[in-house]
Amino acid sequence: MTGSGAPRAGVRRAVRSRIADAFADAGVSGVLHAVDIDAGTELDLGADTLHSTASLHKLCLVATLFREAAAGRVELTRRIELPAGAERSPGGTGVAAMLDPVAMSLRDLASLAIAVSDNAAADALWDELGLDTVNATMAELGLTRTVAIEPLREMYAGMREDAGPAGPAGLVDPAVVARLRALDPLRSNRGTPRDLTRLLGAIWRDEACGGEYGVGLRRVLGLQAWSHRLASGFPFDDVRVSGKTGTLPTMRHEAGVVEYPDGGRYAIAICTRAADTAAALPAADAVIGTAARMAVDALRLVERGTTTGR
């Protein structure tokens, strides 16, 4: 931990050790960054390690949409049509799973991209904004190591090519997984936990965009349907968790904000890799919530003198 009010070095080492042990027990390697959005106190465990971001990059995409709208360059209510068939990006949720043409507003596409990680909705926004605009926005916000190089349709096309004749069934073969470009942060969309918490802090402090656009952006980021990772560490009715998952073979990530009723706000980003190539690893999902809870409890103990039992 660093920042104002940093705890003793022994406490810092103890918390980091507990988190590392939790990752190991779950069969994953993991990196983490957590920061008190208002006080600036932080806890890191490999926070500057570059990772493939997978669907975590939808945070960057949607933040750019609302920032562009706040600048008057995009109209959030403009409707566009997503054709059916092979032109639609693959995926099992949202528009990506639908069979007929769909027309909706840009902000509703953003909602689906976050709420159910809809790849077709996200790629429609990538097409609307452009990779260069998203990357320039991240650079403006200080995310120096976060870069998008391709929309999701291209990432999945690359995975199909890398998987070869075995197709999707090959994605549990360690030899196939080892050659997936999508898992290589030097050949895929990428970022670091520290960059992602910097983005989330900017959003929650109205630095990414303010007024109704900041409110609208935070509303969208609070819509995620999945509660098996980050949110699992905070099972309380009065604690709000907003977040976005990212998932590829052996990779399970999440970045989000945890808000307590006493006003405490904490941005957290966790990236993990599992040794096991199985698609279903409940312990690997759950440890993201466990590690996040440890980190937030430590930050609250430093800044507020209590974790209030939570």
C-alpha positions in Angstrom: 0.0 0.0 0.0 1.1 3.5 -0.7 -0.5 7.0 -0.6 -1.5 9.2 2.3 -2.0 7.3 5.6 -0.1 4.2 4.3 0.0 1.4 6.9 3.1 -0.1 8.4 5.2 -2.2 6.0 4.4 -5.3 8.0 0.7 -4.9 7.5 1.2 -4.3 3.8 3.3 -7.5 3.5 0.7 -9.5 5.4 -2.2 -8.5 3.2 -0.3 -9.1 0.0 0.8 -12.5 1.3 -2.8 -13.5 2.2 -4.0 -12.5 -1.3 -1.2 -14.4 -3.0 -2.0 -17.4 -0.9 -5.7 -17.2 -1.8 -4.7 -17.1 -5.5 -2.5 -20.1 -5.1 -5.1 -22.1 -3.2 -7.6 -21.4 -6.1 -5.1 -22.6 -8.7 -4.4 -19.3 -10.4 -1.7 -16.7 -10.7 -3.1 -13.3 -10.0 -2.3 -9.6 -10.0 -4.3 -6.8 -8.3 -4.7 -3.1 -7.8 -7.1 -1.5 -5.3 -7.4 2.1 -4.5 -9.5 4.4 -2.3 -11.0 6.6 -4.9 -11.1 9.7 -2.6 -8.1 9.2 -0.3 -5.7 7.7 -2.9 -4.5 5.0 -0.6 -3.7 1.9 -2.6 -2.7 -1.8 -2.4 -1.0 -3.5 -5.3 0.2 -7.0 -6.1 1.8 -6.9 -9.6 -0.4 -4.0 -10.5 1.7 -3.0 -13.5 1.8 -6.4 -15.1 0.5 -6.2 -18.7 -2.5 -8.6 -19.4 -4.8 -9.3 -22.3 -7.9 -7.5 -21.3 -10.6 -9.5 -23.2 -14.0 -8.0 -22.3 -12.5 -5.7 -19.7 -11.8 -3.4 -22.6 -15.5 -2.7 -22.8 -15.0 -0.4 -19.9 -12.7 1.7 -22.1 -15.1 1.5 -25.0 -18.2 2.6 -23.0 -16.3 5.3 -21.1 -15.2 6.7 -24.5 -18.7 6.7 -25.8 -20.0 8.8 -22.9 -16.9 11.1 -23.0 -17.5 11.7 -26.7 -21.2 12.4 -26.0 -20.3 14.9 -23.3 -18.1 16.7 -25.9 -21.0 16.9 -28.4 -19.4 14.5 -30.9 -21.8 11.6 -30.4 -25.6 11.5 -29.8 -26.3 8.7 -27.3 -29.9 8.3 -28.5 -29.0 7.8 -32.1 -30.3 4.4 -33.3 -28.3 2.0 -35.5 -29.3 -1.4 -36.9 -27.3 -4.5 -36.4 -27.9 -7.0 -39.2 -28.5 -10.7 -38.5 -26.4 -13.6 -39.7 -22.7 -13.9 -40.3 -22.1 -10.2 -40.1 -23.0 -10.2 -36.4 -20.2 -10.7 -33.9 -20.2 -14.0 -32.1 -21.4 -14.5 -28.5 -23.9 -16.2 -26.4 -25.6 -13.2 -24.8 -27.6 -10.1 -25.9 -27.8 -9.1 -29.5 -25.0 -11.6 -30.3 -27.4 -14.4 -29.5 -30.4 -13.0 -31.4 -31.5 -14.3 -34.8 -33.2 -11.2 -36.3 -32.0 -7.7 -37.2 -32.0 -5.4 -34.2 -32.1 -1.6 -34.0 -31.3 0.3 -30.8 -29.6 3.4 -29.5 -25.9 3.8 -28.8 -26.5 4.0 -25.0 -28.7 0.9 -25.0 -25.9 -0.9 -26.9 -23.5 0.2 -24.2 -25.9 -1.1 -21.5 -25.9 -4.6 -23.2 -22.1 -4.5 -23.6 -21.7 -4.1 -19.9 -24.7 -5.9 -18.4 -24.3 -9.2 -20.3 -21.0 -8.6 -22.1 -22.7 -8.5 -25.5 -20.0 -8.8 -28.1 -22.2 -7.7 -31.0 -23.3 -4.6 -29.1 -19.7 -3.8 -28.2 -18.5 -4.2 -31.8 -21.2 -1.9 -33.0 -19.8 0.7 -30.7 -16.2 -0.1 -31.8 -17.4 0.5 -35.4 -19.1 3.8 -34.4 -16.2 5.2 -32.4 -13.1 3.7 -33.9 -10.1 2.1 -32.2 -8.1 5.3 -32.5 -10.7 7.3 -30.6 -10.8 4.8 -27.8 -7.0 4.7 -27.5 -6.7 8.5 -27.6 -9.3 8.8 -24.9 -7.5 6.3 -22.7 -4.2 8.2 -23.2 -5.9 11.5 -22.3 -7.1 9.9 -19.0 -3.6 8.7 -18.2 -3.9 5.0 -19.1 -0.4 4.8 -20.6 -0.3 1.1 -21.1 -3.9 0.4 -22.2 -4.2 -0.2 -25.9 -6.9 -1.8 -28.2 -5.7 -3.3 -31.4 -8.8 -5.1 -32.7 -12.6 -5.4 -32.2 -14.0 -8.6 -30.7 -15.0 -10.1 -34.0 -11.3 -10.1 -35.0 -10.2 -11.5 -31.7 -12.5 -14.4 -32.0 -11.6 -15.0 -35.7 -8.0 -15.2 -34.5 -8.9 -17.7 -31.8 -10.7 -19.9 -34.4 -7.6 -19.7 -36.6 -5.2 -20.5 -33.8 -7.4 -23.4 -32.5 -7.1 -25.1 -35.9 -9.2 -28.1 -36.9 -10.2 -29.0 -33.4 -12.3 -25.8 -33.2 -13.8 -24.7 -29.9 -13.2 -28.2 -28.4 -9.5 -27.6 -28.7 -9.6 -24.7 -26.3 -9.2 -27.1 -23.4 -6.0 -28.5 -24.9 -3.0 -26.9 -23.2 -1.0 -27.0 -26.5 -3.8 -25.0 -28.3 -4.2 -22.6 -25.4 -0.5 -21.9 -25.5 -0.6 -20.6 -29.1 -3.7 -18.3 -28.7 -2.7 -14.8 -29.7 -5.7 -13.5 -27.7 -3.9 -14.5 -24.5 -0.7 -12.6 -25.4 -0.8 -9.0 -24.2 1.7 -8.1 -26.9 -0.6 -9.3 -29.7 -4.1 -8.5 -28.2 -6.0 -5.7 -26.5 -4.2 -5.1 -23.3 -3.8 -3.1 -20.1 -2.8 -3.3 -16.5 -4.7 -3.4 -13.2 -3.4 0.0 -12.3 -4.5 1.6 -15.5 -8.0 0.1 -15.1 -8.4 1.5 -11.6 -7.2 4.8 -12.8 -10.0 4.8 -15.4 -12.6 3.8 -12.8 -11.4 6.5 -10.4 -11.7 9.1 -13.2 -15.3 7.9 -13.9 -16.4 8.0 -10.3 -14.8 11.5 -9.7 -16.5 12.9 -12.9 -13.1 13.4 -14.5 -13.9 11.2 -17.5 -17.1 13.1 -18.1 -19.4 15.0 -15.8 -23.0 16.0 -15.2 -25.6 13.8 -16.7 -23.0 12.0 -18.8 -21.1 10.9 -15.7 -24.3 9.8 -14.0 -25.3 7.9 -17.1 -22.0 6.2 -17.4 -21.9 5.1 -13.8 -25.5 3.8 -14.2 -24.4 1.6 -17.2 -21.4 0.3 -15.3 -23.7 -0.7 -12.5 -25.8 -3.0 -14.7 -23.6 -6.1 -14.9 -25.6 -9.2 -14.4 -22.7 -11.4 -13.2 -22.1 -11.7 -9.5 -19.8 -14.7 -9.3 -16.5 -12.8 -9.2 -16.0 -9.3 -7.7 -19.5 -9.0 -6.2 -19.2 -12.3 -4.5 -16.9 -10.8 -2.0 -19.4 -8.1 -0.9 -22.7 -9.9 -0.2 -24.4 -7.0 1.5 -27.6 -5.2 0.5 -26.2 -1.8 1.3 -22.8 -2.2 -0.6 -23.0 -1.4 -4.3 -20.7 -3.2 -6.7 -20.3 -2.0 -10.3 -18.0 -4.0 -12.6 -17.0 -5.7 -15.8 -15.7 -9.2 -16.2 -13.2 -10.3 -18.8 -12.9 -14.0 -19.8 -10.8 -16.1 -22.2 -9.4 -19.6 -21.9 -7.6 -19.8 -18.6 -8.2 -16.1 -18.0 -10.7 -14.6 -15.5 -10.6 -10.9 -14.8 -12.8 -8.3 -13.3 -12.5 -4.5 -12.6 -15.0 -2.5 -10.7 -16.0 -0.1 -8.0 -17.3 -1.0 -4.5 -19.3 1.7 -2.7 -20.1 1.5 1.0 -22.9 3.3 2.8 -20.5 5.4 4.8 -19.2 7.0 1.5 -16.1 4.8 1.0 -15.5 4.2 -2.7 -12.8 1.7 -3.9 -11.7 0.8 -7.4 -10.4 -2.7 -7.9 -8.9 -4.6 -10.8 -7.9 -8.2 -10.7 -6.4 -10.3 -13.5 -5.9 -14.1 -13.2 -4.6 -17.0 -15.2 -5.4 -20.6 -14.3 -3.2 -23.6 -14.8 -6.2 -25.7 -15.5 -7.7 -25.2 -19.0 -11.3 -26.2 -18.0 -13.9 -23.7 -18.8 -15.7 -24.1 -15.5 -13.5 -23.4 -12.4 -15.7 -22.0 -9.7 -12.8 -21.5 -7.3 -10.9 -19.4 -9.8 -14.0 -17.1 -10.2 -14.7 -16.9 -6.4 -11.1 -15.9 -5.5 -11.5 -12.6 -7.3 -14.2 -11.7 -4.8 -12.1 -13.0 -1.9 -9.0 -11.1 -3.0 -11.0 -7.9 -3.6 -12.6 -8.1 -0.1 -9.2 -8.6 1.5 -7.9 -5.5 -0.3 -10.9 -3.3 0.5 -10.9 -4.4 4.1 -7.3 -3.3 4.4 -7.9 0.0 2.8 -10.9 0.7 5.0 -8.9 -0.2 8.1 -6.2 2.3 7.1 -8.4 5.2 6.1 -11.4 4.7 8.4 -10.0 2.6 11.3 -12.7 -0.1 10.8 -14.1 -2.5 8.3 -17.5 -2.2 10.0 -17.7 -6.0 10.1 -17.6 -6.0 6.3 
